[in-house]
Amino acid sequence: MTKDQIIEVIKQNIVDNLDDVKYEEIDPQKTMKDYGANSLDMIEVVSCSMRELKIKIPRTELADIKNIDELADKFFEYAEKN
């Protein structure tokens, strides 16, 4: 799985969990908060994405992630281990 494919999964989960966000408007350099996500929304997007990608990442490793692109990097790192 490529990083681009992982970004596609994250973007789709953002659209599925947040109102008024269009898939094509999502910029990976922005944060989920930029799109109106609260902390529960972010957990839901991350959890759904991890389930779909069949990966498990300790929450402590997600604490310093600043944007969607960095989240995709972390997911990619774990996807490669599988």
LINPE-V298330 format. One record per backbone hydrogen bond with DSSP energy under -0.5 kcal/mol. NH is the residue of the N-H (numbers start at 1). CO is the residue of the C=O. If there is no record, write none. Layout:
# LINPE-V298330
<<NH/CO> <NH/CO>>
This chain:
# LINPE-V298330
<<6/2> <7/3> <8/4> <9/5> <10/6> <11/7> <12/8> <13/9> <14/10> <15/11> <16/12> <17/13> <18/14> <21/18> <22/20> <25/22> <26/22> <26/23> <28/26> <30/27> <35/32> <36/33> <37/32> <42/38> <43/39> <44/40> <45/41> <46/42> <47/43> <48/44> <49/45> <50/46> <51/47> <52/48> <53/49> <54/50> <54/51> <55/50> <61/58> <62/58> <62/59> <63/59> <63/60> <65/62> <68/30> <69/28> <71/67> <72/68> <73/69> <74/70> <75/71> <76/72> <77/73> <78/74> <79/75> <80/76> <81/77> <82/78> <82/79>>
